[in-house]
């Protein structure tokens, strides 16, 4: 079994593959001026790109962890985008919590694990 790292620096990798699994680091939006729905779209697009680079896609998600800056204010908006993005019948095990994120203007961060194609 080979281990492969994607978009690595001295601190972390954006994705790591091992044993036919893809582990993504938490993804945050680049344009932080958008609302929770817009930030969620950005994050999910980044996840799509990383999964594709690692030989997987959103239909193979196994688990997801979602952190929201304000779960009461942003849960419904994030969830609407998530539900639109997720293929029917492919819901992963998932946890969503409120957390203080690394930057005050980040409203959503998502980390996933997927099977490789």
Phi, psi and omega per residue, in radians:
X1 nan 2.265 -3.138
X2 -1.781 2.621 3.105
X3 -1.905 2.309 3.138
X4 -2.306 2.427 3.138
X5 -2.009 2.506 -3.106
X6 -2.153 2.421 3.087
X7 0.869 0.980 -3.083
X8 -1.614 2.665 2.936
X9 -2.377 -2.935 -3.085
X10 -1.171 -0.299 -3.051
X11 -1.839 -0.601 -3.017
X12 -2.841 2.924 3.014
X13 -2.034 2.509 3.099
X14 -1.218 -0.539 3.098
X15 -2.630 2.622 3.063
X16 -2.402 2.347 3.046
X17 -1.959 2.478 3.084
X18 -2.861 2.383 3.062
X19 0.927 0.781 3.123
X20 1.088 0.444 3.062
X21 -2.137 2.621 3.099
X22 -2.098 2.120 3.129
X23 -1.922 2.085 3.110
X24 -1.783 2.466 2.974
X25 -1.222 2.849 3.064
X26 -1.036 2.296 -3.128
X27 -1.869 2.384 3.123
X28 -2.167 2.797 -3.118
X29 -1.269 2.678 3.038
X30 -1.490 -0.738 3.119
X31 -1.651 1.712 -3.042
X32 -1.527 0.102 3.083
X33 -1.437 -0.207 -3.117
X34 -1.380 2.817 3.086
X35 -1.330 -3.092 -3.068
X36 -1.051 -0.691 3.121
X37 -1.123 -0.801 3.132
X38 -1.125 -0.734 3.103
X39 -1.136 -0.675 3.107
X40 -1.102 -0.750 3.096
X41 -1.016 -0.779 3.122
X42 -1.059 -0.807 -3.116
X43 -1.109 -0.748 -3.133
X44 -1.167 -0.573 3.049
X45 -1.147 -0.701 3.081
X46 -1.109 -0.711 3.105
X47 -1.098 -0.775 3.090
X48 -0.968 -0.815 -3.112
X49 -1.122 -0.761 3.137
X50 -1.177 -0.726 3.109
X51 -1.082 -0.747 3.130
X52 -1.082 -0.761 3.133
X53 -1.080 -0.525 -3.103
X54 -1.642 0.082 3.098
X55 1.434 0.602 3.138
X56 -2.478 -3.044 3.064
X57 -2.796 3.048 -3.041
X58 -1.095 -0.362 3.117
X59 -1.279 -0.163 -3.097
X60 -1.936 0.329 3.122
X61 -1.130 2.380 3.078
X62 -1.824 -0.716 3.126
X63 -2.622 2.745 3.109
X64 -2.508 2.451 3.005
X65 -2.122 2.227 -3.096
X66 -2.151 2.259 3.085
X67 -1.991 2.295 3.095
X68 -2.078 2.451 3.098
X69 -1.120 -0.723 -3.124
X70 -2.387 1.660 -3.039
X71 -1.118 -0.613 -3.136
X72 -1.170 -0.726 -3.091
X73 -1.400 -0.567 -2.925
X74 -2.003 -0.107 -3.070
X75 -1.039 -0.839 -3.089
X76 -1.120 -0.746 -3.141
X77 -1.136 -0.784 3.106
X78 -1.095 -0.796 -3.079
X79 -1.119 -0.622 3.111
X80 -1.104 -0.764 3.112
X81 -1.181 -0.765 3.120
X82 -1.006 -0.845 -3.103
X83 -1.103 -0.644 3.099
X84 -1.178 -0.626 -3.085
X85 -1.363 -0.637 -3.020
X86 -1.327 2.220 3.095
X87 -1.101 2.549 3.118
X88 -1.004 2.377 3.100
X89 1.356 0.158 -3.069
X90 -2.074 0.448 -3.103
X91 -1.177 2.200 3.099
X92 -1.442 2.959 2.883
X93 -1.112 2.408 -2.999
X94 -2.566 2.526 2.987
X95 -2.254 2.431 3.074
X96 -2.267 2.205 -3.107
X97 -2.386 2.829 3.006
X98 -1.576 2.415 -3.126
X99 -2.664 2.702 2.966
X100 -1.380 2.029 -3.070
X101 -1.575 2.990 -3.001
X102 -1.082 -0.464 -3.140
X103 -2.353 2.466 -3.058
X104 -1.096 -0.417 -3.114
X105 -1.633 0.031 3.034
X106 -1.531 2.146 -3.125
X107 -1.725 -0.403 -3.077
X108 -2.555 2.459 3.015
X109 -2.384 2.396 -3.104
X110 -2.317 2.379 3.074
X111 -2.215 2.377 -3.140
X112 -2.309 2.794 2.943
X113 -2.182 2.376 -3.116
X114 -2.400 2.785 2.979
X115 -1.444 2.641 3.040
X116 -1.397 2.717 -3.140
X117 -1.145 nan nan
